Amino acid sequence: MARWEMGDADIGSMGRTQPSAKDLFDLGIMFSSGLGVETDLIAAHKWFNLAAATGDNEATQYRREVAREMSEADIAEAQRAAREWLRAH
């Protein structure tokens, strides 16, 4: 199993290993429920969005539920963060 280094509500370095859809989904769960971190719906939406983009259908449903509690500006911020993460990784 890959070791994740977390930093500032984001995935740190994983070396050459790409996170799986499940890894990304788990981060969405962690940030949406505050498991070990402060609850952050923008981060949760970002991770669910990335998980959905890699084929996790359940992540699509969770992203939708999180979005119901967010403003349009927050959703736009989460989408920007997801695009930036994709560019960087």
OpenMM code with the backbone's topology and positions (N, CA, C; nanometers):
from openmm import Vec3, app, unit

residues = "MET ALA ARG TRP GLU MET GLY ASP ALA ASP ILE GLY SER MET GLY ARG THR GLN PRO SER ALA LYS ASP LEU PHE ASP LEU GLY ILE MET PHE SER SER GLY LEU GLY VAL GLU THR ASP LEU ILE ALA ALA HIS LYS TRP PHE ASN LEU ALA ALA ALA THR GLY ASP ASN GLU ALA THR GLN TYR ARG ARG GLU VAL ALA ARG GLU MET SER GLU ALA ASP ILE ALA GLU ALA GLN ARG ALA ALA ARG GLU TRP LEU ARG ALA HIS".split()
positions = [
    Vec3(0.0841, -0.1178, 0.0000),
    Vec3(0.0000, 0.0000, 0.0000),
    Vec3(0.0884, 0.1239, 0.0000),
    Vec3(0.0526, 0.2227, -0.0777),
    Vec3(0.1294, 0.3474, -0.0866),
    Vec3(0.1123, 0.4288, 0.0401),
    Vec3(0.2161, 0.4993, 0.0764),
    Vec3(0.2093, 0.5864, 0.1924),
    Vec3(0.1750, 0.7266, 0.1448),
    Vec3(0.0723, 0.7841, 0.2050),
    Vec3(0.0277, 0.9185, 0.1683),
    Vec3(0.0854, 1.0176, 0.2676),
    Vec3(0.1430, 1.1230, 0.2165),
    Vec3(0.1866, 1.2322, 0.3009),
    Vec3(0.0885, 1.3455, 0.2801),
    Vec3(0.0143, 1.3773, 0.3834),
    Vec3(-0.0878, 1.4811, 0.3723),
    Vec3(-0.0273, 1.6160, 0.4083),
    Vec3(-0.0715, 1.7164, 0.3409),
    Vec3(-0.0262, 1.8503, 0.3721),
    Vec3(-0.1257, 1.9531, 0.3246),
    Vec3(-0.1723, 2.0343, 0.4142),
    Vec3(-0.2574, 2.1482, 0.3810),
    Vec3(-0.3781, 2.1068, 0.2974),
    Vec3(-0.4503, 2.0081, 0.3448),
    Vec3(-0.5737, 1.9599, 0.2810),
    Vec3(-0.5510, 1.9128, 0.1377),
    Vec3(-0.4401, 1.8447, 0.1157),
    Vec3(-0.4098, 1.7968, -0.0182),
    Vec3(-0.3231, 1.6732, -0.0078),
    Vec3(-0.3093, 1.6009, -0.1175),
    Vec3(-0.2180, 1.4877, -0.1203),
    Vec3(-0.0789, 1.5424, -0.1436),
    Vec3(0.0133, 1.4961, -0.0638),
    Vec3(0.1520, 1.5341, -0.0832),
    Vec3(0.2160, 1.4430, -0.1859),
    Vec3(0.3358, 1.4053, -0.1624),
    Vec3(0.4099, 1.3228, -0.2567),
    Vec3(0.3758, 1.1762, -0.2402),
    Vec3(0.3495, 1.1097, -0.3523),
    Vec3(0.3266, 0.9662, -0.3521),
    Vec3(0.4332, 0.8979, -0.4365),
    Vec3(0.5398, 0.9670, -0.4670),
    Vec3(0.6393, 0.9092, -0.5557),
    Vec3(0.5799, 0.8938, -0.6941),
    Vec3(0.5939, 0.7760, -0.7516),
    Vec3(0.5455, 0.7506, -0.8869),
    Vec3(0.4078, 0.6857, -0.8867),
    Vec3(0.3542, 0.6548, -0.7714),
    Vec3(0.2260, 0.5868, -0.7622),
    Vec3(0.1110, 0.6850, -0.7804),
    Vec3(0.0203, 0.6517, -0.8715),
    Vec3(-0.0996, 0.7335, -0.8914),
    Vec3(-0.2085, 0.6836, -0.7976),
    Vec3(-0.2825, 0.7749, -0.7357),
    Vec3(-0.3899, 0.7311, -0.6470),
    Vec3(-0.5019, 0.6644, -0.7261),
    Vec3(-0.5634, 0.5653, -0.6656),
    Vec3(-0.6763, 0.4975, -0.7283),
    Vec3(-0.8035, 0.5787, -0.7051),
    Vec3(-0.9093, 0.5419, -0.7758),
    Vec3(-1.0397, 0.6054, -0.7543),
    Vec3(-1.0815, 0.5887, -0.6091),
    Vec3(-1.0531, 0.4721, -0.5508),
    Vec3(-1.0889, 0.4480, -0.4111),
    Vec3(-1.0107, 0.5406, -0.3182),
    Vec3(-0.8821, 0.5608, -0.3459),
    Vec3(-0.8014, 0.6536, -0.2653),
    Vec3(-0.8625, 0.7935, -0.2679),
    Vec3(-0.8985, 0.8385, -0.3872),
    Vec3(-0.9570, 0.9717, -0.4024),
    Vec3(-1.0930, 0.9793, -0.3326),
    Vec3(-1.1730, 0.8747, -0.3476),
    Vec3(-1.3035, 0.8686, -0.2809),
    Vec3(-1.2853, 0.8742, -0.1292),
    Vec3(-1.1896, 0.7982, -0.0775),
    Vec3(-1.1645, 0.7977, 0.0669),
    Vec3(-1.1263, 0.9360, 0.1182),
    Vec3(-1.0507, 1.0114, 0.0386),
    Vec3(-1.0184, 1.1489, 0.0778),
    Vec3(-1.1445, 1.2352, 0.0816),
    Vec3(-1.2338, 1.2145, -0.0137),
    Vec3(-1.3608, 1.2866, -0.0118),
    Vec3(-1.4395, 1.2567, 0.1146),
    Vec3(-1.4453, 1.1304, 0.1528),
    Vec3(-1.5145, 1.0910, 0.2769),
    Vec3(-1.4482, 1.1565, 0.3975),
    Vec3(-1.3151, 1.1518, 0.4002),
    Vec3(-1.2408, 1.2084, 0.5124),
    Vec3(-1.2732, 1.3568, 0.5306),
    Vec3(-1.2701, 1.4343, 0.4211),
    Vec3(-1.2926, 1.5784, 0.4325),
    Vec3(-1.4400, 1.6133, 0.4493),
    Vec3(-1.5303, 1.5313, 0.3965),
    Vec3(-1.6728, 1.5633, 0.4124),
    Vec3(-1.7225, 1.5324, 0.5531),
    Vec3(-1.6583, 1.4373, 0.6189),
    Vec3(-1.7042, 1.3989, 0.7529),
    Vec3(-1.6102, 1.4426, 0.8635),
    Vec3(-1.4961, 1.4994, 0.8293),
    Vec3(-1.4024, 1.5456, 0.9302),
    Vec3(-1.3288, 1.4324, 1.0001),
    Vec3(-1.3021, 1.3243, 0.9293),
    Vec3(-1.2297, 1.2110, 0.9879),
    Vec3(-1.0801, 1.2411, 0.9914),
    Vec3(-1.0316, 1.2839, 1.1070),
    Vec3(-0.8901, 1.3124, 1.1228),
    Vec3(-0.8465, 1.4478, 1.0713),
    Vec3(-0.9372, 1.5206, 1.0092),
    Vec3(-0.9085, 1.6549, 0.9574),
    Vec3(-1.0302, 1.7431, 0.9854),
    Vec3(-1.0119, 1.8720, 0.9711),
    Vec3(-1.1256, 1.9629, 0.9818),
    Vec3(-1.2160, 1.9434, 0.8599),
    Vec3(-1.3460, 1.9410, 0.8819),
    Vec3(-1.4406, 1.9272, 0.7714),
    Vec3(-1.4171, 2.0398, 0.6711),
    Vec3(-1.4076, 2.0031, 0.5435),
    Vec3(-1.3810, 2.0984, 0.4363),
    Vec3(-1.4580, 2.0517, 0.3132),
    Vec3(-1.5740, 2.1120, 0.2894),
    Vec3(-1.6585, 2.0682, 0.1792),
    Vec3(-1.5976, 2.0975, 0.0430),
    Vec3(-1.5180, 2.2020, 0.0329),
    Vec3(-1.4512, 2.2320, -0.0936),
    Vec3(-1.3521, 2.1208, -0.1267),
    Vec3(-1.2721, 2.0812, -0.0291),
    Vec3(-1.1780, 1.9713, -0.0497),
    Vec3(-1.2534, 1.8414, -0.0770),
    Vec3(-1.3602, 1.8165, -0.0031),
    Vec3(-1.4389, 1.6943, -0.0235),
    Vec3(-1.4927, 1.6891, -0.1666),
    Vec3(-1.5493, 1.7990, -0.2131),
    Vec3(-1.6033, 1.8051, -0.3496),
    Vec3(-1.4928, 1.7776, -0.4507),
    Vec3(-1.3761, 1.8388, -0.4289),
    Vec3(-1.2621, 1.8182, -0.5187),
    Vec3(-1.2272, 1.6704, -0.5275),
    Vec3(-1.2122, 1.6036, -0.4132),
    Vec3(-1.1723, 1.4631, -0.4140),
    Vec3(-1.2808, 1.3742, -0.4728),
    Vec3(-1.4082, 1.4024, -0.4412),
    Vec3(-1.5166, 1.3243, -0.5016),
    Vec3(-1.5194, 1.3458, -0.6527),
    Vec3(-1.4949, 1.4681, -0.6958),
    Vec3(-1.4919, 1.4994, -0.8386),
    Vec3(-1.3813, 1.4203, -0.9083),
    Vec3(-1.2632, 1.4167, -0.8489),
    Vec3(-1.1512, 1.3426, -0.9069),
    Vec3(-1.1789, 1.1922, -0.9064),
    Vec3(-1.2399, 1.1427, -0.8000),
    Vec3(-1.2751, 1.0001, -0.7942),
    Vec3(-1.3771, 0.9668, -0.9019),
    Vec3(-1.4759, 1.0537, -0.9192),
    Vec3(-1.5781, 1.0315, -1.0224),
    Vec3(-1.5141, 1.0320, -1.1608),
    Vec3(-1.4182, 1.1198, -1.1814),
    Vec3(-1.3513, 1.1287, -1.3112),
    Vec3(-1.2681, 1.0039, -1.3420),
    Vec3(-1.2316, 0.9298, -1.2383),
    Vec3(-1.1535, 0.8075, -1.2589),
    Vec3(-1.2410, 0.6826, -1.2523),
    Vec3(-1.3729, 0.7024, -1.2552),
    Vec3(-1.4625, 0.5892, -1.2699),
    Vec3(-1.5405, 0.5456, -1.1474),
    Vec3(-1.5325, 0.6183, -1.0378),
    Vec3(-1.6062, 0.5801, -0.9174),
    Vec3(-1.7459, 0.6406, -0.9226),
    Vec3(-1.8458, 0.5588, -0.9555),
    Vec3(-1.9836, 0.6082, -0.9679),
    Vec3(-2.0415, 0.6552, -0.8365),
    Vec3(-2.0032, 0.5926, -0.7273),
    Vec3(-2.0522, 0.6342, -0.5961),
    Vec3(-2.0052, 0.7760, -0.5631),
    Vec3(-1.8852, 0.8106, -0.6082),
    Vec3(-1.8314, 0.9443, -0.5832),
    Vec3(-1.9188, 1.0521, -0.6463),
    Vec3(-1.9799, 1.0213, -0.7590),
    Vec3(-2.0691, 1.1168, -0.8248),
    Vec3(-2.1862, 1.1521, -0.7340),
    Vec3(-2.2421, 1.0529, -0.6703),
    Vec3(-2.3546, 1.0759, -0.5786),
    Vec3(-2.3104, 1.1576, -0.4573),
    Vec3(-2.1968, 1.1235, -0.4007),
    Vec3(-2.1474, 1.1964, -0.2839),
    Vec3(-2.1134, 1.3405, -0.3197),
    Vec3(-2.0533, 1.3599, -0.4373),
    Vec3(-2.0224, 1.4964, -0.4827),
    Vec3(-2.1494, 1.5794, -0.4926),
    Vec3(-2.2538, 1.5205, -0.5455),
    Vec3(-2.3823, 1.5893, -0.5583),
    Vec3(-2.4379, 1.6274, -0.4207),
    Vec3(-2.4285, 1.5347, -0.3246),
    Vec3(-2.4783, 1.5626, -0.1890),
    Vec3(-2.3990, 1.6748, -0.1222),
    Vec3(-2.2673, 1.6717, -0.1372),
    Vec3(-2.1836, 1.7768, -0.0797),
    Vec3(-2.2161, 1.9107, -0.1453),
    Vec3(-2.2372, 1.9102, -0.2757),
    Vec3(-2.2650, 2.0344, -0.3492),
    Vec3(-2.3931, 2.1016, -0.3005),
    Vec3(-2.4878, 2.0229, -0.2530),
    Vec3(-2.6135, 2.0821, -0.2017),
    Vec3(-2.5893, 2.1730, -0.0821),
    Vec3(-2.4789, 2.1525, -0.0132),
    Vec3(-2.4468, 2.2317, 0.1060),
    Vec3(-2.3470, 2.3437, 0.0765),
    Vec3(-2.3143, 2.3626, -0.0507),
    Vec3(-2.2124, 2.4595, -0.0893),
    Vec3(-2.2722, 2.5722, -0.1732),
    Vec3(-2.2050, 2.6864, -0.1698),
    Vec3(-2.2439, 2.7965, -0.2579),
    Vec3(-2.1875, 2.7704, -0.3974),
    Vec3(-2.2388, 2.8422, -0.4961),
    Vec3(-2.1861, 2.8291, -0.6321),
    Vec3(-2.0382, 2.8658, -0.6379),
    Vec3(-1.9993, 2.9671, -0.5602),
    Vec3(-1.8591, 3.0092, -0.5568),
    Vec3(-1.7710, 2.8989, -0.4983),
    Vec3(-1.8194, 2.8308, -0.3946),
    Vec3(-1.7429, 2.7210, -0.3351),
    Vec3(-1.7285, 2.6044, -0.4330),
    Vec3(-1.8350, 2.5743, -0.5063),
    Vec3(-1.8290, 2.4665, -0.6060),
    Vec3(-1.7283, 2.5020, -0.7149),
    Vec3(-1.7309, 2.6263, -0.7598),
    Vec3(-1.6350, 2.6710, -0.8619),
    Vec3(-1.4923, 2.6596, -0.8096),
    Vec3(-1.4711, 2.6945, -0.6837),
    Vec3(-1.3379, 2.6832, -0.6233),
    Vec3(-1.2928, 2.5365, -0.6184),
    Vec3(-1.3844, 2.4470, -0.5821),
    Vec3(-1.3521, 2.3041, -0.5770),
    Vec3(-1.3184, 2.2507, -0.7159),
    Vec3(-1.3914, 2.2958, -0.8164),
    Vec3(-1.3648, 2.2514, -0.9529),
    Vec3(-1.2290, 2.3022, -1.0016),
    Vec3(-1.1962, 2.4263, -0.9672),
    Vec3(-1.0638, 2.4805, -1.0025),
    Vec3(-0.9533, 2.3991, -0.9351),
    Vec3(-0.9752, 2.3672, -0.8071),
    Vec3(-0.8753, 2.2897, -0.7326),
    Vec3(-0.8561, 2.1515, -0.7949),
    Vec3(-0.9640, 2.0903, -0.8402),
    Vec3(-0.9537, 1.9587, -0.9051),
    Vec3(-0.8751, 1.9693, -1.0354),
    Vec3(-0.9025, 2.0733, -1.1141),
    Vec3(-0.8285, 2.0919, -1.2403),
    Vec3(-0.6800, 2.1159, -1.2128),
    Vec3(-0.6512, 2.1974, -1.1112),
    Vec3(-0.5120, 2.2252, -1.0761),
    Vec3(-0.4420, 2.0972, -1.0310),
    Vec3(-0.5108, 2.0146, -0.9537),
    Vec3(-0.4528, 1.8891, -0.9069),
    Vec3(-0.4219, 1.7985, -1.0254),
    Vec3(-0.5129, 1.7917, -1.1213),
    Vec3(-0.4911, 1.7086, -1.2396),
    Vec3(-0.3696, 1.7565, -1.3195),
    Vec3(-0.3564, 1.8872, -1.3333),
    Vec3(-0.2408, 1.9422, -1.4058),
    Vec3(-0.1098, 1.9074, -1.3351),
    Vec3(-0.1127, 1.9118, -1.2027),
    Vec3(0.0089, 1.8870, -1.1245),
    Vec3(0.0438, 1.7390, -1.1144),
    Vec3(-0.0554, 1.6529, -1.1340),
    Vec3(-0.0318, 1.5092, -1.1162),
    Vec3(-0.0589, 1.4365, -1.2435),
] * unit.nanometer
topology = app.Topology()
chain = topology.addChain("A")
for resn in residues:
    res = topology.addResidue(resn, chain)
    for name in ("N", "CA", "C"):
        topology.addAtom(name, app.Element.getBySymbol(name[0]), res)
